[in-house]
Amino acid sequence: MNHSSTYHLDLYNCTDFAIGIGNAAGLNLPESDGTWPGGGGSNPGTLGSHIRGLNSTGNITINKVESTAPLTNKDC
């Protein structure tokens, strides 16, 4: 997988990295663009919507059960 070593909110952010990892695993995730004041780019909420829209395949299981994310552990 090729990825940028430079983080840029509009051009290459953590969502772009996650899309690259997912696609390397065979998920075939689409671009997940969104906009915000002063810019736009790949958006984690849009990516989440795309993932929820996927169906499980032979070796990939998509869990669609709604849940709550764990609290942040700021000491790690």
CORRAJO-V525292 format. One record per helix or strand. SS is the DSSP state (H for helix, E for strand). FROM is the first residue (numbers start at 1). TO is the last residue. Records with the same first field share a line. If there is no record, write none. Layout:
SS: FROM-TO + FROM-TO
This chain:
E: 8-8 + 12-12 + 33-36 + 39-42
H: 14-24 + 44-52
